[in-house]
Amino acid sequence: MIEGQHGLNWPRWQRLAQAAEDLGFAGLYRSDHYTDATPPDMDSLELWVSLTWLASHTQRIEFGPIVSPASFRHPSMTARMAAAVDDLSAGRLQLGLGAGWQEREHTKFGLDLLDTTPRFVRFTESLEVIRRLLRSDEPVFFEGEFYHLEEALLLPRPQRLHGPPIVIGGNGPKLTLPLVARYADEWNGVFVAPAKFHELSQMLDDLVSLHGRDASTVRRSLMNQVNFGRDDAEVARVLNGRDPAALRERGVLIGTANAIVEQLGHFAEAGVQRIMLQWMALDDLDRLEAMAAQVLPQFHR
């Protein structure tokens, strides 16, 4: 998983996509941001343009946004683009959605983030609209506070039954997890240690059951940063003075190959079914290749 606002341009995206495809990773995911939360601003490819290219220039890997804010696009357009990109890729898109959080980019580009309560009302309506448009073969009517649909039918219909799976990212037990239980095919936790992930996952089990769904049908994944090095000196260089203990409290993976494999095992035991490793060095493909060669063969994916 890479941060699209951290200098992502076409040469970097194309190299990373080819690397993910060739090195054996299960997927390639990216954030959906205009800018970072703090300066300086860097290159940032638009999400759906980049995913359209990826869909037609890779054959194997899954991909998608982790996650796309509801504040950026009308949900009917998100549904249209997602269905088309999923079809183009022969069913490899994972549709990651979120409420939005970063004030700076919204202010800079004239987007309305909203206060927390109306923001999640809008997100809930967005999820409802997207899911109905993807799943309904009949015209959709919807009357909400933020969105209104009248005889809206998504054509052509998605080739995959119900369209791409909806992934909701976030850890909030009061707002996010109830939406996961109601709408999502997958919950994507963010920067939590194994024990906390397990606790939130159990909470989600109970919420899913309240909606009459089988908890096992909601996939569990995690996005967390990896600080891999081929030796201890390289690990120290990648950490660049950051406190390893503080990072590990948030579940950040740190170390050489064997240490990373051990930490991945702890997450698997906590119920993580797949993990998106946040890779911050977009140009460091040598180290990415080394991690793939040394870690992937040891871990049962």
Secondary structure, DSSP 8 states (H G I E B T S, - for coil): -B-TTTTB-HHHHHHHHHHHHHHT-SEEEE---SS-SSS----B--HHHHHHHHHHH-SS-EEEES-EETTTS-HHHHHHHHHHHHHHTTS-B-EEEE----HHHHHHTT-----HHHHHHHHHHHHHHHHHHHH-SS-EEEE-SS-EEEEE--SS--SSTTSS-EEEE---TTTHHHHHHHH-SEEEEES--HHHHHHHHHHHHHHHHHTT--GGGSEEEEEEEEEE-SSHHHHHHHHTT--HHHHHHTT-EEESHHHHHHHHHHHHHTT-SEEEEE---TT-HHHHHHHHHHHGGGS--
